[in-house]
């Protein structure tokens, strides 16, 4: 691909910058259905944006850093984007505008689509599987760490500071490490809204503790360090005080989620509300219920960008997702096809009165990330003992407040 000066000038005038998207893949079908399709469908002329796909099958690379650096070395554009194969980009123009902002802001060392700040808040609005996730960030916001799902740096920055290629990181936390490295160097690690759907089928946490320990040992002055996969503590969080702290935080979260679950009592008895993150169980629910398709609707929020995607797959089930208002959710409930699960997520208690759920079998749950969620087309009896542990049930011993409680 040659770079046309006229095209570059037009992009600069439009506040866009072409990017080189580096994707390390191990499943060509997932790459084709998600990232590549979204690039092919979303590119708006003029553009010089390119996709550099790096095949990691057969153990070609020992670490994510080695594979990503191999791809970045081929980049023709001034901004290099690292993205997962199961990402669907909703706006290539938005991605190129973010790249332009990065080039115009030399104090920014790395920019991502989603991360976590020092208060533990997830920053950057994306869709993760079947829910909307994160606070909107229409302008770059500083974070403690950036998630690996998508992040970008300049090509010059990469030449000076490539992605860490260390066996202790393996395939984890390389964006977390890069965020820490930039912050330690006095540069900013920021998140800015880059609308995407992450159609992840798994959460591979094997050796994540090793990667986190590596980051913690490398940047002790930044600890504790919040990440989207947990907090990195001094000494790996192995001490008695750290253990007690984790248990205490877990109990506090359980109590808060139990209080918030009270808002679902208009739909099901409190004892039937599940305290769980629907992102991590939707495929099990679909399998146990015999569903053939999944339709996910996340409630629109102030400042968020409405997005929609069709033609995805989750373990052979046709999957689509969209941002929706309550009227759209009601219409989707009415037209739900046989064998289809409809997931409603990011709801608040006051929303439930607007939804007509009469006669529809459903499971109702709550989590801090997904807020109130409902899966229609399946009942608790269909999924057996999927939630048999006490943590998945609201704590009945608390005194319920008379007014809504925010979590």
N, C-alpha and C positions, 0 to 999 in steps of 0.2 A: 504494500500500500504506500503510495507516494503522498506527501503532504502538499496540498494545493494552497498557496499563499492567499488566494482569493477566498477560499473556504474558511481559512483561519481568521481572516479579517472579518468575515460575516459573523462567525461565532463570537469573536471578541465584541463586536458591536451588540450582539444579542445577550451579552453577559453569560456566555457559555464557554466551556473549554472541553475539547475532546479528551477522552480518557482511554487508557489501555486497561481492560478488565482481565485480571488474572484469576483463573479458576482451576483449582486442582480437583480432578474428578476421579471417581472409581466406578461410576455407574453412568454409561453413556446415555441410557434412556432417561434417567432423571435429569441430566444436563440438558438434553434436547427438549424435554417437556417444560422445564422451569427456566433456568437462566438464559439459555440460548434463544428459546422462543420469545421471551420477554424482550431481549435485545433486538431480535429480528423484527418483532412487531412494533417496538417502541421507538426505534431510531427515527428522528425527524431530520430531513435534509435542511441545510447542509450539515454533514457530520463526518468526522474522521475517527470516531470511536471504533475501537477494535476489541474483539474477544480473543484472548490467548488461553486456550485450554491445555492444561498440563495433565497427562495421563499418569496416574499413580498406581495403576494396577500392576501386579506382579512384583511389588516391593521395589519399584524403580527409585524411590526416594525414602530415606530413613526417617526424615522429619518433615513436618509441614514447612518449616523454614527453608529447607533445601529445595523443595518443590516450588514454593512461591518465588524464591529468589531466581530460580531457573526461568520461570515465566517472566518475571519483571525485567530480566536482562534483555528480553526481546522487545520490550515496549518501545513504541515509536512516539507516544504522546508524553506530554510533560507531567501528567498526573496518572498515577498507577492506582487502580482500585483492586482490592482483594475481596472476592466474594465466594460464598459457598455455592455448590452446584444446585442445591435445592431452593435457591432464592428466585423469586419472580419479581422483577423490577417493574413498578407501575408507571414510572416517568423517567424516560431517558433524558429528557430536557431538564428535569429536576436534578438528576445525577450530574449532568454537565454544568448546571448552574452552581451546584455545591463545589465542583472541582474549580470553577472560576473563583469562587470565594476563597478556596484554599490557596490558590496561586496569588491572590491579592492580599493575603494575610501572612506575612513571613513569620509572625509570632506563633502561628499554629504549626505544631509539629506533626499532628495526626488528627484526622477527622473521621468519625464513624457514624453509622446509622442509629446505633443504640448503645447505651452504656449505663453506668450507675454513678451517682454522685456521692459525696461524703455523708449525706443523710440517709443513704440507702434507697433513694428514689431512682427508679428506672427512668431514664431520660431518652427521648427519641421515640416517636410514635411509629410502630410497625405492626404487622399482623404476624403473630407467632402461632403457627398451626391454625387453630380455630378461634383465637381471641385477639382483640386489639390489646396492645401492650405498650406501656410507657407514656410519659408526659410529652406533649407536643414540644418541639424545639424548632420553631421557624427560623430562629437565628442561632448561631453556634453557642452552645452552653458548655462550660467547663465541667469535666467529670473526673472521677478518680481512675476509671478504666473503661475501655471500649470492648464491646463484644466482637468476636471473630466473624460474625455472620457477614459483615461488610464494613470495610474501612479503607481509607485512602491516604496516600502520602504523595509528595512530589517525586518525580523520577530522580532529581538531583539529591533529594533527601535519601532515597533508597540507595543510591550509589555511595553515599557517605555512611549511612546507617541501615544496612540490610536487615531483613527479618532474622531474628535469632535462630541459628541452626545448631541446636544443642539437644542431645539425646534425652536430657532430663525434661525438656519441654515436650519432645515427641510431637504429637498432633494437637496439643492443648495450649491454651493461654498465651499464644504468641502475640495476639493483639493487646492482651493485658500487659505483657512484658514490654511491648513497644510503647504503650501509653506511659508506663512507669519510666522508661528510658527517656522519653521526651520531657516528661515533667521534671525529672532529676536534672536535665540539661537546661532547665529554665524556659522550656517551650510549653505551649498549651496542648492538652489533649481535650478535644471537643467533640460534641455530638450535634448534628444538625439533621432535621427531618429529611430522610430520603425514603419515600414511600416504597415499601416492599412487603411481600408475603414470604415467610420462611416456612416452607412445607416440609419441615423436618420429620423424619419417621422414627428417630431414636435420639436418645441422649446418652452418648458413650462417655461415661465418666471414669473409665479405667485409666489409671495412672494420673488422673487429674490432681490428686493430692501431691504427687511427685512434682508436677509442673508448678503447682502453687508454692511448694516449698522452695523450689528453685528461684521463683520470683521474689519470695520473701527474703531469702538469703542474699539476693543480689541488690535489693533496695530496702534495707532495714529502716531507713529514715522515713519511708512512706507508709510504714505499717501502723495500725491495721489498714489494709487496703481492700476496699469493697470491689467485688466483681459480680457479674450477673450469675455466677455459679458459686456464690458464697464469699465470705470474707477471709482474706489471708491474714493470719495472726502471727506474731512473733513465735519462734520455736515450733511453727507448724500447728499451733493451737492444741498441742498435746498435753499441756499441763492440767492439773486439777481445777485451777481457777477458770481456765478456758472451757473445760467440760461443764462446769457448773453454770457458766455464763450461757453456753449454748442451750442447755436444758431450760434455763430461766427464760431465755428469749423464745424458745419453743412453746412454753406454757403461756407466755404473754400473747403470742400470736394465736394460740388455740382459744384463749379466752376472748380475744377481740373478734376472731372469726365466728365464734359461737354467738356472741352478741349480735353481730351483723346478720347472722343467719335468721334471726328473729323476723326480719323483713319478709321472708318467704312463707310465713305461716298462712298467708291468704291463698296459697296454692297447695301446699301439703302441710301436714303436721310437722312441728319442729323436729321431732325425732326422726323424720324421714329425709331431712335435709342432709346432704353429703358435704363434708368439709374436705374438699379435694380440688386440685387443679385439673380442669377438664382437658387441658393440652396433653397431659401425660397418660390419659386413660381413654381418649376418644376411640383409638383403634381397637382396644379391648372391648369397649361398649359395642362398637360396630360388629365385631366378630361374634360376640355372645348373642347379639340380637338378630344376627343373620342379615344385617342391612347390606344393600348393594350400592348405596350412594350416600354422600354427606354434603349437606348444604350448611355453611357456617355464616352467621350474621352477627357482626359485632356492632354494638350500639354506638352511634355517632357521638362525638364529644366536642366541646368547644375548643377551637384551635386545631383540631385534627383534620387530616385530609381524607376524604372519602375515596375508597378504592374498591375495585372488584376484579376478580379473576375467575375464569372458568377453564375447564379442561385439565385440571390437575388430577393426580391419582394418589390414593393412600392405600397401599397393599391391595391393589386391584380394584378399589372402589372409586368411582368417578367422584371428584370433589370440586366444589366451587365455594367461593367466599366473597362476602361483600360487606361494606359498611352500610348500616341501615338506620332509619328512624323507626319509631314505633308503628307508624302506619304501614311501612313496608314490611316490618316483621309480622304484623297481623295478616297482611295479604299472603305472605309466604307460608304462614301456618295453615291458612285456608286451602292452599293449593298443593300442600305436601303430598308427594306421590307415595304410593305403597312401596315399602322397602327402603324409603329414604329417611335418614336421620336429619333433623333440622336442629342446629345448635344455635341458641341465642345466648350471647355473652356480653359482659360489661354492663349488666343491668343494675339499676338501683331499686330499692324496695318500692318507691313510688311509681315505677314503670309497670309493675305487675298488674295494676288495675286496668291498664289500657290493653292488655293482651287477653284474647279469648282462648283460654286453654281447655275449656269444657269439652270433655269427651276424648281428649288427646292423651294417650299414655305418655308419661314423661318422668324424667329424673331431674331433680332440682338440687343445685349445689352452690357452694360459695368458696372462693379463695381470694386472698388479698390481691392477686394479679388479675384474675378474671372477673372479680366482683360476683354478683349473683349470675348464675348461668342455668340454662334449661336445655335438656336434650329431649326433643319430641320424637315419638315413634318407638319408644322403648320404656319399659317400666322397671322398677327395682327388682322385681321377681325374675326378669329376663337375664339379669347379670349375676345372679347367685350371690356368692360371697366376695364379690370384687372389693367391697369395702367392709371388711370384718373387724378391723382394728379400732380401738377406742378413739384414736386421734381423728378418724373420719366422721365421728359423730359429735354434734354440738354438746358442749359440756353443760349438763342439766343443773349443776349445782350453783351456778351463778345467779345473782339477782338481776333479772332483766330490767333495763331502764325503761321508763315510760315514753321516751322519745328516741328517735333514730340515733344510732351511734356510728360515727364514721371510722373506718379502718384504713 
